[in-house]
Amino acid sequence: MCAQELRNRAHDLDVTVWVGKSGIEAVVDELGDQLRERDLVKVKFLRSARGGTTTEGLAAELAERVGAELFETRGHTAVMVR
């Protein structure tokens, strides 16, 4: 699937994983489960999760933990691809 197709599909996705004050550790299993069921998952990083780090940094670390690819980040939201 080309990048533009993924971008179009991601645009219409609802956020299904929220990373909060418990950090990425709290959502690793849930995100992994969702990625086994679908090929795109949108993740929102709340202010309490970001602390002094960037959304891009947290998203990259989370993607690595679940064996996914970080497709894109916009604002405080990231799209992960299986």
Buried (B, 14 or more C-beta within 10 A) or exposed (E): EEEEEBEEBBEEEEEBBEBEEEBBEBBBEBBBEBBEEEEBBBBBBEEEBBEEEEBEEBBBEBBEBBEBEBBBBEEBBBBBBB
